[in-house]
């Protein structure tokens, strides 16, 4: 996956490091979202 900023500047190149970065960020967001949903479900069940 290309670095979107460099693509916009016209010198985009395939760079595996950016793919890894995007996957790590996406995984982190998914984990946080899942954790929040589980926490909310537990709080609602306790009431």
N, CA, C and O atoms as a DFTB+ gen file, in Angstrom:
188 C
 N C O
     1  1       0.859      -1.183       0.000
     2  2       0.000       0.000       0.000
     3  2       0.896       1.234       0.000
     4  3       1.925       1.267       0.674
     5  1       0.497       2.233      -0.753
     6  2       1.307       3.438      -0.847
     7  2       1.051       4.365       0.338
     8  3       0.009       4.304       0.991
     9  1       2.015       5.207       0.586
    10  2       1.853       6.298       1.530
    11  2       0.948       7.329       0.854
    12  3       1.323       7.912      -0.164
    13  1      -0.248       7.555       1.420
    14  2      -1.235       8.414       0.758
    15  2      -0.737       9.843       0.575
    16  3      -1.065      10.491      -0.419
    17  1       0.048      10.337       1.523
    18  2       0.565      11.700       1.410
    19  2       1.517      11.792       0.222
    20  3       1.452      12.745      -0.554
    21  1       2.394      10.813       0.078
    22  2       3.348      10.846      -1.033
    23  2       2.632      10.654      -2.362
    24  3       3.051      11.218      -3.372
    25  1       1.553       9.866      -2.380
    26  2       0.785       9.695      -3.615
    27  2       0.183      11.034      -4.020
    28  3       0.203      11.391      -5.198
    29  1      -0.353      11.779      -3.052
    30  2      -0.944      13.077      -3.353
    31  2       0.117      14.056      -3.861
    32  3      -0.185      14.931      -4.673
    33  1       1.342      13.913      -3.393
    34  2       2.418      14.788      -3.851
    35  2       2.986      14.345      -5.189
    36  3       3.790      15.054      -5.794
    37  1       2.563      13.164      -5.654
    38  2       2.954      12.723      -6.987
    39  2       4.130      11.774      -7.039
    40  3       4.529      11.357      -8.126
    41  1       4.704      11.417      -5.890
    42  2       5.835      10.494      -5.924
    43  2       5.557       9.260      -5.070
    44  3       6.428       8.797      -4.333
    45  1       4.337       8.732      -5.175
    46  2       3.967       7.558      -4.391
    47  2       4.760       6.342      -4.793
    48  3       5.079       6.145      -5.965
    49  1       5.073       5.530      -3.808
    50  2       5.792       4.289      -4.077
    51  2       5.238       3.211      -3.155
    52  3       4.741       3.508      -2.068
    53  1       5.325       1.969      -3.590
    54  2       4.859       0.865      -2.769
    55  2       5.794       0.721      -1.578
    56  3       7.011       0.626      -1.736
    57  1       5.215       0.706      -0.395
    58  2       6.029       0.662       0.810
    59  2       5.338      -0.233       1.825
    60  3       4.270       0.104       2.336
    61  1       5.946      -1.365       2.113
    62  2       5.345      -2.350       3.003
    63  2       5.189      -1.808       4.418
    64  3       4.266      -2.206       5.130
    65  1       6.075      -0.906       4.840
    66  2       5.994      -0.375       6.196
    67  2       4.671       0.344       6.429
    68  3       4.122       0.276       7.529
    69  1       4.150       1.028       5.419
    70  2       2.873       1.720       5.576
    71  2       1.740       0.725       5.731
    72  3       0.813       0.974       6.502
    73  1       1.784      -0.398       5.019
    74  2       0.752      -1.418       5.166
    75  2       0.744      -1.951       6.591
    76  3      -0.319      -2.131       7.185
    77  1       1.920      -2.202       7.135
    78  2       2.011      -2.696       8.507
    79  2       1.454      -1.660       9.469
    80  3       0.727      -2.008      10.399
    81  1       1.782      -0.402       9.260
    82  2       1.287       0.665      10.124
    83  2      -0.233       0.723      10.103
    84  3      -0.865       0.814      11.155
    85  1      -0.830       0.671       8.902
    86  2      -2.283       0.724       8.796
    87  2      -2.932      -0.482       9.459
    88  3      -3.976      -0.340      10.097
    89  1      -2.340      -1.665       9.324
    90  2      -2.895      -2.869       9.951
    91  2      -2.830      -2.755      11.471
    92  3      -3.782      -3.123      12.159
    93  1      -1.721      -2.253      11.998
    94  2      -1.580      -2.099      13.448
    95  2      -2.605      -1.098      13.976
    96  3      -3.240      -1.344      15.001
    97  1      -2.767       0.018      13.287
    98  2      -3.739       1.028      13.715
    99  2      -5.152       0.459      13.660
   100  3      -5.928       0.647      14.598
   101  1      -5.497      -0.231      12.578
   102  2      -6.832      -0.818      12.445
   103  2      -7.076      -1.852      13.541
   104  3      -8.158      -1.880      14.127
   105  1      -6.096      -2.695      13.825
   106  2      -6.247      -3.710      14.869
   107  2      -6.441      -3.043      16.232
   108  3      -7.266      -3.491      17.028
   109  1      -5.692      -1.981      16.502
   110  2      -5.823      -1.267      17.770
   111  2      -7.220      -0.672      17.917
   112  3      -7.837      -0.781      18.977
   113  1      -7.717      -0.042      16.853
   114  2      -9.052       0.558      16.889
   115  2     -10.110      -0.517      17.113
   116  3     -11.039      -0.314      17.895
   117  1      -9.981      -1.658      16.436
   118  2     -10.945      -2.746      16.598
   119  2     -10.916      -3.275      18.034
   120  3     -11.969      -3.520      18.623
   121  1      -9.723      -3.452      18.597
   122  2      -9.619      -3.943      19.973
   123  2     -10.232      -2.960      20.969
   124  3     -10.952      -3.368      21.881
   125  1      -9.954      -1.681      20.801
   126  2     -10.506      -0.676      21.707
   127  2     -12.027      -0.645      21.596
   128  3     -12.722      -0.595      22.611
   129  1     -12.543      -0.673      20.374
   130  2     -13.992      -0.658      20.166
   131  2     -14.640      -1.885      20.793
   132  3     -15.673      -1.773      21.453
   133  1     -14.044      -3.048      20.592
   134  2     -14.576      -4.276      21.178
   135  2     -14.553      -4.195      22.703
   136  3     -15.520      -4.577      23.362
   137  1     -13.461      -3.703      23.255
   138  2     -13.362      -3.558      24.707
   139  2     -14.421      -2.627      25.261
   140  3     -15.018      -2.916      26.298
   141  1     -14.664      -1.514      24.586
   142  2     -15.687      -0.562      25.033
   143  2     -17.069      -1.200      24.969
   144  3     -17.870      -1.040      25.890
   145  1     -17.353      -1.922      23.888
   146  2     -18.661      -2.571      23.759
   147  2     -18.866      -3.618      24.854
   148  3     -19.952      -3.704      25.427
   149  1     -17.836      -4.412      25.151
   150  2     -17.948      -5.414      26.217
   151  2     -18.152      -4.730      27.566
   152  3     -18.978      -5.166      28.368
   153  1     -17.400      -3.658      27.815
   154  2     -17.531      -2.923      29.071
   155  2     -18.947      -2.348      29.226
   156  3     -19.540      -2.431      30.301
   157  1     -19.477      -1.770      28.152
   158  2     -20.837      -1.233      28.203
   159  2     -21.855      -2.335      28.447
   160  3     -22.792      -2.151      29.224
   161  1     -21.682      -3.489      27.787
   162  2     -22.607      -4.605      27.982
   163  2     -22.567      -5.080      29.431
   164  3     -23.614      -5.356      30.017
   165  1     -21.380      -5.179      30.015
   166  2     -21.267      -5.618      31.407
   167  2     -21.892      -4.600      32.356
   168  3     -22.565      -4.981      33.314
   169  1     -21.679      -3.328      32.103
   170  2     -22.269      -2.292      32.958
   171  2     -23.791      -2.321      32.879
   172  3     -24.467      -2.156      33.895
   173  1     -24.330      -2.526      31.696
   174  2     -25.784      -2.572      31.527
   175  2     -26.371      -3.815      32.186
   176  3     -27.478      -3.763      32.724
   177  1     -25.648      -4.928      32.153
   178  2     -26.149      -6.169      32.751
   179  2     -26.140      -6.100      34.271
   180  3     -26.975      -6.732      34.917
   181  1     -25.213      -5.348      34.856
   182  2     -25.130      -5.254      36.314
   183  2     -26.271      -4.430      36.891
   184  3     -26.618      -4.596      38.061
   185  1     -26.846      -3.565      36.113
   186  2     -27.908      -2.689      36.624
   187  2     -29.222      -3.404      36.722
   188  3     -30.219      -2.811      37.134
